[in-house]
Each structure stands twice: as structure tokens, then as C-alpha cells.
Amino acid sequence: MMNHEFRMVEAMLERRSIRRYRPDPVPEEIIEQLLTAATWAPSAHNRQPWRFVVMTRSETKHRLAMAMGHRLRRDLMADNVPQEIIDKDVGRSYQRITNAPLLILLCLTMADMDSYPDAKRQQNEWIMASQSTAMAGQNLLLATHALGLGGCWMCAPLFCPDVVARTLDLPAGWQPQALITIGYPAETKTKTRQPLASKVIER
């Protein structure tokens, strides 16, 4: 295996979900490199349905965290979750969002995807766009690690896409998929994986 190929595989194996960061800002040129790496992911029909919202301002992060936290609290109350657990979950969500020097909201749009008259094929087209957008997010996370940063994928926007879209005044058709927190790591992580044989079959 060539050296650069080894480094790529090594980066994949070393990357971890980092949730605690130093307060240092992420330079603009690094942000551009992250986004460029994301846009070189494969995509269905090469339509590149991903869209990104970059957030570095404290007031924006606070506003988003408050809005998402309000919806989370409402949902957990409807589920009859104990108040102390609700407070803990909402507080943890707020800290994760506001303490990250950089947030990137990963969205998809169907604007350039194919359109079908029947619901089944149209749903499949949406799944293709969703898969493409997720691959862009994976590229972004790998680039984050390669550039000495830490990052973490938050699925929370899937549970309140209307709140996120309204709070950030997203363009029409931008569908929030994930919130990626990024910064210089203030923690280290070790993880394991289940045996490969438990996940693979041969035919």
C-alpha cells in the first residue's frame, strides 16, 4: 500500500467524535478547506445536493441553541420525561452547540434532483440526495481530523427542521440534516468496534 493511501486509511481509523473544544477560533482558510473537501464527495447524478450554513458568531449559536432547546424541552415534556432529565438534556444540548467555535449545518436541496410523478420514485430520489449529503458530511469530518481539528455529528436538526430553518432564515428548499460541531480538541477519545465478522456475510 502506498504511503498516502496508508495515511488516508489511518485517518479513518483514528477519527473520533470530539465534543469538547478549546476556545480558539477556526481560521477562515481552514473552514474553506473543510467545505472544499466536503464538496468532493460522490453524489447521485453528480447533482451535489448539499448545502452548508457556517456559524462562528456567538449570538447566532446562542439563538439556534435556545430555539432547538425549546423544542427539545417541549417534546420531552410530551413524552412525560422527568423534569430533571429534561433539564439535563436541554442544558447539554445548549453547551454542545454554543461551546463549539465553529458550527456547520449540513442541508440538502432537491432543486437539481430528478422529479417523478409517483411518490415511490420521488422518495427514492430524496433518499439519494440524503445519502449524497451524508457523504459530504463524512468528507467534512475526515478533513476536520486530518487538519488537526475535532468534530462531532449532531442529528438533532432532524427532529426540529422547521425550527432550524426559521431560526437561521434558510433559503426555501434547504432541508436541515445534521449540525456538525468543530474546533481544536480539548479531549481525547478511544473507541472500539464490534468484530467485522458480525457485520459481514458472503454469498
TIRO-538977 format. One record per atom (N, C-alpha, C, O): x, y negated, z negated; residue in three letters. Coordinates in steps of 0.02 Angstrom, whole numbers, plus 50000, padded with zeros to 5 digits. Each point is the difference from the previous one (the first is absolute). Example, Ala and Ser with C-alpha at 12.3 -4.5 7.8 and 13.67 -1.06 7.14 Angstrom:
BEGIN
506605028449610ALA499554994150000ALA500454994050000ALA500525000149967ALA499304994650069SER500424994149997SER499614994549963SER500254994549992SER
***
This chain:
BEGIN
500435006050000MET499574994050000MET500444993850000MET500474999549960MET499394995850083MET500404993950005MET499904995949937MET499505000649964MET501004995050023ASN500004996249938ASN499394995649992ASN499704999849946ASN500104996650108HIS499434995549994HIS499355004049989HIS499554997649966HIS500405008350063GLU499425004349989GLU499965002349928GLU499475000349970GLU501125001350002PHE500025002249930PHE499774994449955PHE499635001149952PHE500594992850063ARG499814994349958ARG499254998850002ARG499704998249949ARG500005002850109MET499294999150005MET499625005049957MET499544998249963MET500655008150042VAL499675005249960VAL500144998849926VAL499555001049959VAL501054997050025GLU500184998749930GLU499564994449972GLU499775000549943GLU500114994250096ALA499574994549977ALA499295002549987ALA499684997849952ALA500075006650091MET499335002749990MET499965003949934MET499504999649964MET501035004150021LEU499995004249940LEU500124995949937LEU499785001949945LEU500564992450062GLU500164995949941GLU499474994949983GLU499964997949942GLU499625000250105ARG499514994749988ARG499515002049944ARG499785005749997ARG500064989649960ARG499535001049946ARG499514994249997ARG500144994650026ARG499285006549943SER499524994649989SER500234996049939SER499985002449944SER500234991450069ILE500254995649947ILE499474994849984ILE499754996650045ILE500095002749891ARG499464995549980ARG500254994149958ARG499624995349987ARG501005004849991ARG500274994649960ARG500594996850037ARG500445003450025ARG499544989949978TYR500494996450041TYR500324994349960TYR499724997349953TYR500895001050069ARG500314993949976ARG499644994050030ARG499675000750052ARG500374993449918PRO499634994250025PRO500294996950063PRO499704995550029PRO500895006849993ASP500334997050058ASP499545000250061ASP499715005250014ASP500234989350023PRO499595000050061PRO500335004150055PRO500615000950001PRO498985001750044VAL500255003750058VAL500114994950056VAL499534996650021VAL501095002850005PRO500154995150052PRO499575001050062PRO499805005650017PRO500054988950017GLU499585000250060GLU500285004650053GLU499635003450035GLU501034996649973GLU500305004250053GLU499915007449984GLU499955004150046GLU500034997649890ILE499885006949981ILE499275001850014ILE499855005550024ILE499704989949960ILE499285001250014ILE499905001350074ILE499625004450019ILE500714991650023GLU499945001050073GLU500265006850021GLU499715003250043GLU500844999049927GLN500265006650016GLN499515005549980GLN499915004950037GLN499774994449905LEU499515004949977LEU499425000550049LEU499785005450018LEU499964988850002LEU499424999950044LEU500195002650070LEU499605003450032LEU501004995049991THR500225002650065THR500045007649999THR499785003350047THR500514999449899ALA500035007349993ALA499305003050000ALA499895005250031ALA499644991549936ALA499315002649998ALA499705000350069ALA499645004850017ALA500494990250024THR499684999750066THR500295004850050THR499745000750056THR500815002849926TRP500285005050045TRP499755007049984TRP500295004950024TRP499194995649936ALA499685006449988ALA499635002250063ALA499804995850041ALA500105010749968PRO499585002350056PRO499284998149988PRO499784999449942PRO499844999650111SER499294998349993SER499605002950057SER500255001050055SER499115000349931ALA499555002850050ALA499954995450060ALA499874994049992ALA500225008750068HIS499984996250063HIS500524994450001HIS499994995850046HIS500465004049906ASN500474994449991ASN499624993449993ASN500234994850023ASN499195005449943ARG499604993949991ARG500224995949939ARG499814994249993ARG500605008849964GLN500284996349943GLN499464996449959GLN500004993849996GLN499545009949974PRO499424997049967PRO500154997049931PRO499554997549967PRO501085002850011TRP500174997549934TRP500014992449999TRP500164996750049TRP499685000649893ARG500044992949986ARG500284999249929ARG499895004349958ARG500464990250029PHE500334999149935PHE499834993149972PHE499984995050036PHE499915004849899VAL499934993749964VAL500564999749949VAL500055004349955VAL500394990850051VAL500584999349957VAL499854995049944VAL499794994450013VAL500325007749926MET499854995749942MET500624999549954MET500255005049975MET499984988950016THR500554998649954THR499814994849948THR500344999349949THR499124997050061ARG499814994649955ARG499635002849939ARG499565004250007ARG500634993349934SER499705002549938SER499254998849998SER499635004349977SER500144990050048GLU499294998549996GLU499595004850043GLU499445001849982GLU500835000150076THR499655004750043THR499955006949966THR499485003150000THR501084999149972LYS500015006549966LYS499535000049940LYS499645004949989LYS500354989749974HIS499554999549942HIS499275000250023HIS499595003549970HIS500254992850082ARG499314999850024ARG499775006950024ARG499445002149987ARG500995001350049LEU499835006750024LEU499935004949943LEU499535004049998LEU500944995849954ALA499975004549943ALA499374999049959ALA499705004849976ALA500114989050014MET499394998549962MET499385002650035MET499565002949969MET500404996050096ALA499425002150038ALA499945007650002ALA499465002749990ALA501095000650022MET499995007450001MET499875002849930MET499655005049993MET500624991749957GLY499895002349931GLY499274999349980GLY499745004349964GLY499944990450059HIS499294999149984HIS499585005650030HIS499565002749967HIS500594999350096ARG499635005450031ARG500155006749965ARG499565004149990ARG501084996949993LEU500185006149964LEU499635000649934LEU499755005349982LEU500224989249982ARG499655000049935ARG499265001750010ARG499725004049962ARG499984993050088ARG499295001350013ARG499875007350017ARG499525003049976ARG500924999850066ASP499925007050020ASP500095004749941ASP499625004849993ASP500884993949966LEU500135004449943LEU499444999549948LEU499825005049968LEU499904989150024MET499434999249954MET499415004050025MET499645003149961MET500254996850105ALA499445003950029ALA500115007549991ALA499525003849998ALA501114998349996ASP500175007049988ASP499985001849926ASP500155005749982ASP499684989449976ASN499975001149927ASN500685001949971ASN500045003949952ASN500494993450076VAL500675001049973VAL500074996049936VAL499764994349998VAL500555008349949PRO500094996349938PRO500354993350011PRO500454999450042PRO499344995549921GLN500264993350009GLN500754999549994GLN500324996450038GLN499975007249915GLU500734999749991GLU500385002650060GLU500534997550017GLU499195007650017ILE500325002650060ILE499924995150057ILE500464999150040ILE498954997849965ILE499894994950052ILE500504994449993ILE500324998050048ILE499754999449891ASP500464994549988ASP500715001950019ASP500374995950029ASP499835010249954LYS500675002350016LYS500105000650075LYS500524997850026LYS498995005150010ASP500075000950072ASP500024993250036ASP500414999050045ASP499154996549935VAL499974993450032VAL500654996149986VAL500274996850044VAL499975003649895GLY500624996649982GLY500595002750038GLY500434996250022GLY499615010449985ARG500555003150037ARG499984997950073ARG500524998650030ARG498895001249999SER499934997950070SER500234992850009SER500354998450048SER499464997349906TYR500194992950004TYR500764999349997TYR500304996350040TYR500015007249913GLN500724999549993GLN500375002650061GLN500494997050022GLN499285008550006ARG500335002950058ARG499984995250060ARG500494999450037ARG498954997249971ILE499934995550057ILE500384993549989ILE500354997850045ILE499594999349897THR500294993349989THR500755000249985THR500344995050010THR499925010749966ASN500715000349983ASN500445001950058ASN500624999749995ASN499095002250061ALA500405001650059ALA500204993650037ALA499564995950015ALA501085003149999PRO500204994050037PRO499684999550069PRO499884994550025PRO499985011250005LEU499725000150068LEU499435005050004LEU500065005749977LEU499394992150052LEU499445004550015LEU499894999950076LEU500034994850031LEU499865011049996ILE499805000550071ILE499365004050004ILE499985005949983ILE499494990850039LEU499375003450010LEU500005003150070LEU500094996550049LEU499815010049953LEU499995003750063LEU499285000750023LEU499585002849965LEU500284994750095CYS499325000250027CYS500015003450068CYS500535000850032CYS498885001249990LEU499935002450069LEU499454995950034LEU499564997149968LEU500485002850098THR499484997050040THR499835004650058THR500445003450027THR498934996849992MET499795004050057MET499974995950064MET499765002550052MET500494991449946ALA499934995450056ALA500275002850065ALA499714999050053ALA500855004649944ASP500325002550061ASP499925007550010ASP500285002850047ASP499335000449909MET499895007250006MET499445001450050MET499624995550018MET500335010750004ASP499475001950047ASP499324999849966ASP499965000749939ASP499524998450100SER499324999749974SER499585005350034SER500045001050061SER499565002649899TYR499585005450025TYR499264998749983TYR499864996849950TYR499695005850090PRO499294998949986PRO499735004549944PRO499474998649973PRO500895006850010ASP499745004549949ASP500424999349936ASP500594998550002ASP499075002549941ALA500304998949934ALA500585004749986ALA500494998049968ALA499485008350056LYS500515004849983LYS500674998150031LYS500514999849965LYS499494998650100ARG500634998150031ARG500254993349974ARG500614998949995ARG498934996649989GLN500214993649974GLN500325000749931GLN500484996549984GLN499265008149975GLN500305001449935GLN500695002950009GLN500464998349963GLN499625006250085ASN500665002850013ASN500504994550022ASN500585000249981ASN499184995150058GLU500434994550021GLU500224995849940GLU500574997749996GLU498975001349956TRP500174996449939TRP500525003849959TRP500464997149972TRP499455009550025ILE500495004149963ILE500694999350032ILE500514999649965ILE499515000450102MET500644999150034MET500324993349982MET500614999749990MET498994995150006ALA500264993449980ALA500245000149928ALA500524997049984ALA499115006549974SER500195000549929SER500665003849992SER500434998049961SER499645007550076GLN500625003949997GLN500594995850026GLN500545000249971GLN499354996150082SER500534995850028SER500224994849949SER500604998849991SER498924998149977THR500144994849950THR500385002949940THR500454996949974THR499355009250006ALA500355003349944ALA500735001450019ALA500444999549957ALA499695002450106MET500695001250020MET500414993649998MET500595000249984MET499094994250033ALA500354993649994ALA500184998649927ALA500534997449985ALA499005004449970GLY500144999149929GLY500575004449976GLY500404997849959GLY499645008350066GLN500555004449982GLN500674997250025GLN500495000149964GLN499514997450098ASN500614996850025ASN500214994349955ASN500594999249985ASN498934996949993LEU500144994349958LEU500315002249933LEU500484997049977LEU499245008349994LEU500275002549936LEU500705002850008LEU500434999049957LEU499705004550098LEU500675002650011LEU500504994450012LEU500575000349976LEU499234994650060ALA500444994250011ALA500134996449934ALA500554997649988ALA498935002149970THR500084996949935THR500555003449960THR500444996749972THR499545009950027HIS500525003849964HIS500684999150032HIS500504999149965HIS499535001150101ALA500644999550035ALA500334993349988ALA500624999550003ALA498994995349984LEU500274993349990LEU500124998349927LEU500114994349982LEU499865010949975GLY500154999049930GLY499434997449958GLY500114997849943GLY499295002550083LEU499414997749964LEU499605006049974LEU500155005750018LEU499364993049941GLY499525005049979GLY499314998150024GLY499864994150009GLY499725010850001GLY499324998650023GLY499525005249975GLY500195005649982GLY499174992650018CYS499485004749979CYS499364998750039CYS499804994250010CYS499895011150011TRP499374999750039TRP499415000249951TRP499945004649961TRP499644990350042MET499394999749959MET499405001050046MET499914996250048MET499685008849936CYS499405001350040CYS499404995849980CYS499475000350032CYS500604995649917ALA499444996449971ALA499584996050051ALA499394999849992ALA500914997250060PRO499584996250048PRO499465004250034PRO499504997250022PRO500595009449981LEU499495004350030LEU499354999949959LEU499465001250027LEU500604997349908PHE499425000049957PHE499654993249997PHE499454999449973PHE500874995550055CYS499684993349999CYS500224996050061CYS500234994449992CYS499695008450068PRO500234996450060PRO499664993250010PRO500314995350025PRO499065004349956ASP499644993750007ASP500294994649955ASP500064994250019ASP500135007849920VAL500294995349952VAL500684997550026VAL500144994049998VAL500275010650027VAL500664998250025VAL499934995450061VAL500354995050005VAL499215006850041ALA499914996050061ALA499764993049983ALA500234995150030ALA499305004449924ARG499734993549981ARG500514995849963ARG500084994050013ARG500285009049941THR500484996349959THR500574997350043THR500244994449988THR499995009550060LEU500564998050043LEU499784996850065LEU500424998150041LEU498935001249968ASP499724996950061ASP500305003350062ASP500284996750044ASP499655009949959LEU500295003750056LEU499634998650065LEU499404998649999LEU500955001850057PRO499664999450065PRO499485005550008PRO500065005449971PRO499444993350068ALA499475004950012ALA500305006450029ALA500414999750046ALA499375006049927GLY500235006350026GLY500625002849967GLY500185005850013GLY500144990449944TRP500585002649963TRP499745004149941TRP499694997249955TRP500455009350045GLN499745004549949GLN500565001949951GLN500475003550020GLN499504994349917PRO500525001649952PRO500075007549988PRO499505003549990PRO501124999050012GLN500135007149991GLN500435001449938GLN499895004949965GLN500604990850022ALA500455001149943ALA500344993549981ALA500084995550042ALA500115004149895LEU500404994449976LEU500685002749979LEU500045004349957LEU500484993350075ILE500685002449986ILE500374994849958ILE500104994450023ILE500095007649917THR500404995649956THR500735001250014THR500215005850009THR500194988849993ILE500705000550019ILE500424995349957ILE499784994549983ILE500825007750000GLY500474995849964GLY500645003849985GLY500065005950017GLY500414990749953TYR500625003449980TYR499865004149937TYR499744997349951TYR500445009150050PRO499785004649946PRO500254997949930PRO500564997949991PRO498995002949961ALA500174999149930ALA499895006649963ALA499965000149939ALA500015005450098GLU499925006749972GLU500285005150049GLU500094998550059GLU500035007549916THR500195005550043THR499495005649989THR499705000549947THR500225003650104LYS499515005449996LYS500305006550024LYS500425000150045LYS499385005349924THR500155006750025THR499355003650012THR499534999549960THR500435004150094LYS499405003750018LYS500185006950024LYS500575001250021LYS498955003349977THR500105006750028THR499475001350053THR499524996150007THR500575009150030ARG499505002150049ARG499855007449989ARG500435003849980ARG498954998050034GLN499815007149996GLN500365003950054GLN500204997250051GLN499905009349938PRO500385004050049PRO499714999450070PRO499395000250010PRO501054999150038LEU499794999350070LEU499565005850022LEU499534999050038LEU500635006949938ALA499625006050021ALA499264999549980ALA499585003350030ALA500284992749919SER499304999449977SER499594995450045SER499394999549992SER500954997150055LYS499664995250043LYS500015001850074LYS499724996450041LYS500595009249975VAL500125001750071VAL499755007050014VAL500095004649961VAL499604996250097ILE499845006750025ILE500295000650070ILE500084995050035ILE500065011049986GLU500255001350068GLU499515004550037GLU499705004649970GLU500214994150092ARG499545004050041ARG500355002350064ARG499705003450041ARG
***
